[in-house]
Each structure stands twice: as structure tokens, then as C-alpha cells.
């Protein structure tokens, strides 16, 4: 049964590559990144927020995705129309670098440089699962 499954998966991957070309590789990388980012980012927000304000912080953080999805096409097309494709990609690259730096600062503030997580949140998680 395992051999049949691996053959089917292999054929499905070949079909996807034929239909989508190299896009499937980019989609795979994006999905893996998103799977790592979403839970980590929510943990960082919960860790940074004062205990009595966690819900508000997480709610505000969640709304940033909707704002980004709404504004990115508008801003991107405005920059592209005014300055061209290269300027648009430079802008988004610069914003991504700034976002990565802010994320790094937030993670080090929440978990320290070692990545060790200790405190009330972790104790509650251990108590709930243990």
C-alpha cells in the first residue's frame, strides 16, 4: 500500500509541476514559512502583552493582516504606476527587511537571545498538557 501511495504522490507532484511549473516550489516555501510564522508570531504577541491586555493585543495583531491585504495592492500599484516595477519590488523588499528586524526585536524581547521561554505562559501550557 505504501508503494502505491508513493507512486500516486510522485505522479501528482509531476502533474503539479507540469501544470504550474516552478510556481509549486514557491508555493511550498511560502506555505512552510507561514506554518512556522503564524503560531510563533501569536506566541510572541501573547508573551509581550501585559496579562490583562492579551486579548486586545492578539486582536489588534490579527487585524494587521486584513489591513495589509487591503493596502498592499493599492500601495504597490500606486508605486508601480509612478516609478515602475523595480521601485515597487525595492519598496516591498525594504518593508520586508524592516519587518524582519522588528520581528527579531520582538522575539528577543519576548524570549531573549537564547530562545528560552520561561514564565507564566509556559507554566500554564505545561499544566494544561501535563
C-alpha positions in Angstrom: 0.0 0.0 0.0 2.9 2.4 0.8 4.4 1.8 -2.6 1.1 2.7 -4.3 0.8 5.8 -2.2 4.3 7.0 -3.0 3.7 6.3 -6.8 0.5 8.3 -6.6 2.1 11.2 -4.7 5.0 11.2 -7.2 2.7 11.3 -10.2 0.6 14.1 -8.5 3.8 16.1 -7.9 4.8 15.6 -11.5 1.4 16.7 -12.7 1.5 19.8 -10.5 5.0 20.8 -11.8 3.7 20.3 -15.4 0.6 22.5 -14.8 2.1 25.1 -12.5 5.8 25.0 -13.5 8.2 26.5 -10.9 5.3 28.1 -9.0 4.7 25.0 -7.0 8.2 25.3 -5.4 7.4 28.9 -4.4 4.1 27.9 -3.0 5.7 25.2 -1.0 8.3 27.6 0.5 5.5 30.1 1.3 3.3 27.6 3.0 6.2 26.2 5.1 7.1 29.8 6.1 3.5 30.6 7.0 3.2 27.4 9.1 6.3 28.5 11.1 5.4 32.2 11.3 1.7 32.2 12.4 2.0 30.2 15.7 5.3 31.8 16.6 4.0 35.4 16.0 1.0 34.8 18.1 3.1 33.4 20.9 5.4 36.5 20.7 2.3 38.8 20.9 0.9 36.9 23.9 4.3 36.9 25.6 4.8 40.7 25.1 1.3 41.7 26.1 0.5 42.5 29.7 -1.6 39.7 31.2 -4.8 41.8 31.5 -4.4 43.0 27.9 -3.6 39.8 26.0 -6.9 39.5 24.2 -6.7 43.1 23.0 -3.1 42.7 21.8 -3.9 39.5 19.9 -7.0 41.0 18.4 -5.0 44.1 17.2 -2.3 41.8 15.8 -4.8 39.8 13.9 -6.3 42.8 12.3 -2.9 43.8 10.9 -3.2 41.0 8.3 -6.5 42.4 7.0 -5.0 45.9 6.8 -2.0 44.6 4.9 -4.1 42.6 2.5 -6.2 45.7 1.8 -3.4 48.2 1.5 -0.7 46.2 -0.2 -2.3 46.1 -3.7 -3.2 49.7 -3.6 0.2 50.9 -2.5 2.0 48.5 -4.8 0.1 49.6 -7.8 0.5 53.3 -7.0 4.3 52.9 -6.7 4.4 50.7 -9.8 2.4 53.3 -11.8 4.5 56.2 -10.6 8.0 54.7 -10.5 7.9 51.3 -12.3 8.3 47.6 -11.4 11.8 47.9 -10.0 10.8 50.6 -7.5 7.8 48.6 -6.4 9.9 45.5 -5.6 12.5 47.6 -3.9 9.8 49.1 -1.7 8.4 45.7 -0.7 11.9 44.3 -0.2 12.8 47.2 2.1 9.5 46.8 4.0 10.2 43.1 4.4 13.7 43.8 5.8 12.2 46.3 8.3 9.5 43.8 9.2 12.2 41.1 9.8 14.2 43.5 12.0 11.1 44.5 14.0 10.2 40.8 14.3 13.7 39.9 15.6 13.5 42.7 18.2 10.1 41.5 19.3 11.3 37.8 19.6 14.3 38.8 21.6 12.2 40.9 23.8 9.7 38.1 24.3 12.1 35.2 24.6 15.6 36.6 24.9 18.5 35.8 22.6 18.7 32.2 23.7 15.1 31.5 22.7 14.4 30.0 26.2 10.7 30.6 27.1 10.1 30.7 30.8 7.3 32.3 32.8 3.5 32.2 33.4 2.5 31.3 29.9 4.8 28.3 29.7 3.9 27.1 33.2 0.2 27.3 32.2 0.9 25.4 29.0 2.7 22.7 30.8 0.0 22.4 33.4 -2.7 22.2 30.8 -0.9 19.4 28.9 0.6 17.6 31.7 
